[in-house]
């Protein structure tokens, strides 16, 4: 790496850190705004806290505190799906597709800090549909298709050295796969990728694809070791099947209501379970038992809405034989993910009305041990302090597909996450509560009115699917740096990874001081002004001491939960940044 590159990187880093150190603005006015010279199409928050903005003429990176443009690269109408941060590294991958139908692609790895090129390759065949970093191998695997406008194609695979971009191997899937439409990829043409399937994944020696059955590749050479083709597509819904689980010498998969156990070494199907009548969207292996979640809320890309798919419940299966052991099917009108508390032999799950505790054991039995009604102790109303909800109401999962004249119904729970303090946080679109599994009581709970803006349900649901994103990426960044510094040094990139790691570590220290917040889109009031805005809820205490009014009838926003900032795209022409502390 030459001295000019190092100097530019270090100067950029110092500038960013200096700007960050000044802290957040103390008032509720905008922090800054930026009017772009061309239409703004999307925005992304990075692990560094910087803001990437895609416009008709390129990609820009903004300092989140001042609004200063840190760097810009010129590209022709880059879609959000063409730009991907490799979390835990200073790498930003940008795919440039030229031509339509059967495009040619150039892949460029940018330094996320200063926008300079780390490496580039023109060896990619077609349009990028998935990017998989394999951190232990310092490898990035790119999956492409020849025809980006087709909903079925046979993907090609190419593996790059993550640090210098050298090609490690090339391969392909032997079977055509069903592709799903990319959300917000373009205004006039539909593009397709692998987002409807669980992502490819790797273990210590293998690469797996579950988009056309199950295929195993040698991670070192790219050689296809075996393939087990079977139908995995459930209409137009996305992510209807669980991610495959590798457990010892077997790989467990789900597809269209059935589970399979496949020998990792030979590809032999050891058993296929009975058809449980609906999507098995989550798999967890404990001892000799497989736990599967039935049904859930899935995104239908053809209708562009979230839909509830039944039956709903939990099943257990013997992992040696595939025989069904038990089923709990008393869920009503909604189902969250499963949260297993091993030391309490308990499985938490929620439906439309209740948080349910199931006692589990080594034999796979399921016994309902408690059912706690989802009630909200803190109801924020119009007479409360400025910035709180104007009145109590619910939007609800049912509102995503409701018919004209139909009542809004309840705001059903969507996700459960276990906190370090032992509580389980239950999220809906407009509510959040903390549950103490030991005392079986609700520690705190709040709910807010649905905002009066179009399209809010879909935006909120997409946000809920990444509930724990920020903390997970912080952990990945620190752990990857600790195991890869020598490799980056050997590739003459050690300063890039060191600078990146220092920046990310500093950023994630902020979580210790600020706590972990989630933000709910609702109606807020500041003085005499009322309108759509965000309320910040502290997940440790339930306190709602953060707020911001977006002053936009159709908000398109990203929230930096760590630093308490909101970035909103206004009329596709302007980025506006707000503090929410």
N, C-alpha and C positions, 0 to 999 in steps of 0.2 A: 504494500500500500504506500503511495507516495506521500510526501510531507504536506503537499497542498491539500490533499483529501483529508488528512488528519486535522489540519488546522481549521478547515472549513467546518468539519464535524464538531470539533471542540468549541469553536466560537458559537456555533448554532446552539449547542447544548447549554453553554454558559448564559446565552441570551435568554433562553427559555426559562432556566432556573431562576434568573434574576427577576424576570417578569412574574413568575409564580410566587416568589417570596413576598411580594407586596400584599398578598391576601385578597380576600373578596371585598367587593364594594359593600358598604354598610347600609345603603338605601335599597328601595325596591324598584328603582328605575332601571332602565337598560344599562348593561355594562358597556356594550358597544354594538354597532351595527355595520354591516358591510353590504353595499350594493354591487352586485356582480355585473360585468359587462355583457353577459349572456345568461340564458336561463339556467337556474339552479335545479338540478334533477334529483340529487340525493345528498345525504351527509352521513358520516360515520365517526364515532368516537374511537380513538385508539387507546391502547394500553398506556400510552404516555399521557393521556388526557388531552392531547391535541385533537383538532377537529379537521377531518378530511371532507372536502366539498367537491362534488362532481358537477361540472357545468358543461354546456355544449362545446366548450373549447378546451377542456382539460380537467386536471385534478389539482386542487390547491390545499395546502395545509396551513391552518390558522393557529396562532397562539390563543388559547382559550380565555386568557385574562385580558388581553389588550385588543384582540381582533387583528393584530398584525399578521400579514401573510408571510409565513416562514419560508415557504418555497412553493413553486408552481411548476407543473410539467404539462406540456401541450399534448392533448389527445383529442380525437374527433368523437364527440358525444360518447364518452365512456359510460357504460352502464355500471351500476353498483356491483353486479355479479362479476364484472371484469377486474375488480380491484379487491384484493384480499390481503389483510394483514396476517402474517404468520405469527400468532400469539407466542409470546415468550422470546421473540427474536427482534432485531431491528429491521426485519425484512418486510417490505410491502410489494406484493406481486401484482403486476398490471399486465393484462392480456390485451393485445391489440389485434382485432380480427379485421381482415381486409377481404372484401367480397361477401356475397350473400349466398346462403344455401350450403356451399362447400368452401368455407373461408380458409384463408391462410392466417396463421397466428404467430405473433412475436410476443415472447414472454420476457418481461423486464423485472428484475429485482431491484427495488429502490431502497436506499437507506432512509428509514422512516424519520430520522432526526433532521436531515438536511436535504432530502430529495435527490441526492446524487445516485448514479447508477452503480450498483454492486456487481451485477452481471446481467447478461441478456442472452437469449437463445431464440433461434428461428427454426428449431427442429420439431416444433409441435405440429401435429397433424390435426387441422380442424379447430373447432371452437372448444374452449375450456368449459367443462361441466362439473368438475370437482377438483379441489386441491387439498391434499392430505400431507401435513408435516409429520415425519416420523423422527421425533427428537432423539431417541437413543442412537439412531443411525446417522444423524445429521443429514437427513434425506427429506426431500419434498417430492411427492408423487402427484402427477397431474394427469387427470383423466379427460379425454377429449372425444368429440364425435365429429364426423365429417359434415353432417347436415344439422346446423343449429335450429332450423325451422321445422324439423321432423319430430314427431312424438314417439318415434321408435328408431333405434340405430344401434350399431355394434361399436362399442367404445374402444379407443386405443389408450394405452397407458405408457407413460414415460416417467422415469425416475431421475431426478437431478441431485447432485451434491448441493445441499442447502447453502453452503458458504460461497462456493466459487462457480456454481452453475454448470459444472461438467456433467455430461449425460452418463448415468451409471448403467442403465439398461432400458430397453423398450419391449413392450408386450401388447397383448390385446385380449379382450374378452371374446370367447368363441361364439357367444350367442347374442342376438339382438335383445335390447332391454327397452322397457317402457320408460319414456321420459315425461317429465312434468313441466308445466309452464313456469317460467321465472316471474316472480312478482315484481312489478314495476321495472321490467327490463327495457321496455320501449313503449312509445305511444301508439305506434301503428303496426308493428310486427311482433308476433309472439315468438319468444325464444324458449328453448327447452333445456333442462339439465337434470341432474340426479337428485334434486332437492326433495322429491317425493319419496325417496327411499332412505333408509338408514345409510349413513356415510360409510364408505370403505374404512376398514380399520386394520391395524397391524398388532401382532404380538412380537415376541422376541425373534422369531424366525420366519414369519409368514405374513402375507397380505391377503385380506378377505374382502370379497364383494358379495353383497346379499341382494343385488338388484335384479337378478335373473336366476334365482335359486341360491346356491352357495358355491363360490369358486375360491380355491386357495392357490396362491402364487408363492414361489420362493422369494423371500424379501431381498435376498442377496443378488439373485440373478434375474428375477422377473419371470422365470419359467412357470407355466401353468402346471401345477402338480395334479390337480383333479378338479372336476366340476360336477355338481349335482343340480341339473336344471329342474325347476318347477315354477308354477305360476305364483307370483308374489303381489300382483297388482289388484287392488280393491277399488275398481271404478276410477274416479278422478280424485280421491282423497289422498292427502299427503301424510307420510309417516304413520300409516295404519298398522305396520308391523313393528315389533320390538327389535332393538339392536341384538345381534347374535351374541352369545356368551360362550367364551372358550373356558372350559373347566377340565383341567387335566388333559386327557387324550380325546375328549369329546367336544363337539361344538353344538350348542343348542340354538335353534332358530324358531321363528314363528312366521307363518304366512297364511293369510286368509283363514284364520281361526284354528289352524293346526300347528302343533309343535313337532319338531324333528330333532333327533339326536344323530349326529353324523361323526364318524370316526375321523379324527384329524389327520391321521397318517395315510389312510387309504381312500377316504371319501365314501365309505360304505355307510348307508343309512341303517342305523341300528334299530330305530323304531320311529313310527309316526303316530302321534296321539289321535284321539277321536277329534272330530270337528266340534268346537265349542260354540259354534253358531254365530260368531262375530269376531271382530279384530282382537287379537291378543297384542296389545301395544306396549307392554312392559314385561320384562323377565328378570327375576332375581333368583339366584341359586344359593340355597343355604343347606349345607350338609347333603342329605340324600333327597332333598325336596326342591322342586322348581315352583316358584310363585309366579303366577301370571295375572295381569290386570286385564279384564275384559272391557272393551268399549272405551268411549271417551269422546272428546271434542276434537275433530279433525278438520283441516282446511281443505275445502273442495275448490280446486283451482279453476274448474270450469264455471262454477257459480260465483267464485270469488267471495266466499263466505265460510264461516266456521259452522260445522254441523255436528250434532250429537248422534253418535252411532251406538245402538244397543245390540246385544244385551250388555248390562253393566254388572261388574262384580269382581270377585277374586277366585281363582282356581289354584289348586295345588296338584302337582303331578310327580310321580315317582321318577327320579332321573335315570334309574337303571332300566326300567321297563316301559316308561311312557304311559302307564296306567293312571287314570284320574283317581285322586284320593279324596278331595273334598271341594265343595264349591260354596261360596257365599254370594247370593244373588238378590239381596234385599236392598240394593241401591235404588234410589229414586231420582230420575231425571238429570243426573249428573254423576261424574266420578272424577276424582283427582288421581294423581300418582299414588303409589304405595310408599309409606315411610316405615321401615322396619327398625324397631328398637331392640337390638339383640339382647342386651342385659336385662330387659324386662319381658322377653318372650312375647312381644307385642307387635302388631302391625296396625298402623293408623291409615285410615282412608276416609274420605268425606264424600257425601252425596249432596243433593240440593238442600237438605234440611239439617243434617246431622254430621258430626264428627264421630266416626265409629272406631272402636278398638276391638281388634280380633286377637284372641290368645292363640299363639302358635306353638308347635312343639316339633321334636325331631321326626315324628311320624307323619307330619303334614296335615294334621287336623286343623280346622278353623272353627273357633267358638267365639261368638259375640260376647265380649266381656263388659262393654259399656257403650252407650250411645248418648252423646251430649248434643243437645240442640244448639244450633248456631244462633246465638243471641248476641246482640251488640249493646254493651253497657254504655258506651259513649256515642250518643247520637248528636251529630253536629248540625245545628239548625240555623235559620236565618238571623236569629237574635244573638248568636254567638259573636266572638271577636272577628274583626275584619280578616278576610283570607280563608275563613272556614266555609263549609258548604252552605248554600242558601236554604236548602230544605232537605229532608230525608227522602230518598227514593232509590229505586234499583233499576239497573238496565238489564242485567241477566244474560246468561248464555242464550236463553230462548229468544232474546231480542235479535240475535244475529241472523235468525232465519224466520222471524215472526211475520205473520200475515197482517194485512191491513185490518185495523180495528182490533187486533189482538192485544190483550193486556201485556204490559212489559214483563210481569212476573217477577221472580226473584233473581238476585245476583248470585248465581251458583258458584261454589268454590271451584278453582281451577288447579291450584298447585299447593302442595305441602312441602315445607323444607324444615329440617331439624337444625336448631341453633346450638352454638357451643354452650350456652347457658342451660341447655336441657329442654327448652321449650320447643314446641312445634308451631311454626308460623303457617297459617292457612290464608291463601290469597284468592280473592275474586277480582273481577274487574273494578268494582267500586267499594270493596271492603277488604279489611285485613284484620286478623286476630291472632293472638298468641295463646297456646294451650299448654298447660302443665300436665304431662302424662302421668306423673306420680300422684298428684292430688286429684287428677281428672277434673280440673277446673279451668275456666277461661281466665287467663291472667289479665288480659286487656283486649279491647276490640273497638274498632271504629268503622264507620261506613259513611259514604258520601253520595250525593245526588249525581246521576248521570249528566254529563254536560250536554248542552243544547247545540252541538255542532255535528255536522254530517261525517259519517265514516269513522267515528271515534272507536266503535267496538273492535273493528279489525286491527287498528293500530295498537290498542291496549292488549288484545290477545297475543299479538306477535311479541309485545314486550314481556308478557308473562312467561313465554316459552324460554326466555333468557333470564329468569329470575335471579340466579346466583352467578351470572356471567362475570361481573367485575372481580369478585374475590377469587374465583377460579383462575382467571387469566393472570392475576397477580401471583398466585402460587406457582403457576406454570412458568412464568418469567423467571422467578428466582431459582426454581429448581433446575431449569434448563441451563441457566448460566453456570451453576455450580458444577455441572457435569460436562460442560462443553468448552470451557475457556481454552484448554490446551489445543483442541481441534481448530478453533477459530484462529489461535495464534499461529498454528502451522500453515494456515491458509492466508496469513498476513491480514487478518481482519480482527485482531484481538481488541483494538481500541473501539471498534464499532460495538462489539458485544459488551465490553466493560462500561462504556458510556451509557448504553441502553439500560443495562442492569442497575446502574447507579440511579438513573432517572426514575425507573419503575419502582425501585425500592423506596425512594423518597416519597413518591406519590402514594404508595400503599401504606406508608406509616400514618397517613392522614386518617385512615379508618379507625385507628386506636383512639384518636381524639374526637372524631365526629360521630362515631357509631355507624351503624348500617341503616341507611334510609331506603325506603321505597316511595315512589311518587304516584299519586292517584289523580287522574284527570277528572275535574269536576267544575262546578261553577264557584267562583270566588268573588269576594268583594274587597276593594281597596278604596277607602273613603266613600265617595258617592258612586264610584265606578263598579260595575258588575260585568262579569263575563267569564269565558272559559279560562281555566288556569290549573295549576298543579298544587297539591298539598303534599308535603313531605312527612312521612310517618317513621319515627325511630323504632326499629324492630326490637330493640332491647327494652324500651320503656312504653311504647305506644303513644308517646307524646307527638303532637302535631304542631311543631314549632317552626316549620318551614313552609313557605308559600311563594307563589309567583303568579301574576296575571299575565296571560300571553297576548291579550288584546288582538286576537285574531279569530275570525269566524271559522276558519278551516286550518287549525294548527297542524303543523308537520314538524315534530320536535324530537330531540334527543336529550336525555338527562344524564349528566355526570353525577351519579349518586354519591361518589366519594367527596368531591369538592363542592357540591351544591350549586351546580350551574345547569341552565337549560338553554339549548340552542334551537331556535325556531326558524323555519323557512317561511318567509312571508311572500305570497303571490309569485313564487318561483323566481323572484328577483333580488331578494334581500335576506341575509342572515342576521338575526337579532339574538344577542346573548343577554340572559338575565341571571342575577344572583338569586338564590332561594334560601339564604340563611337569615 
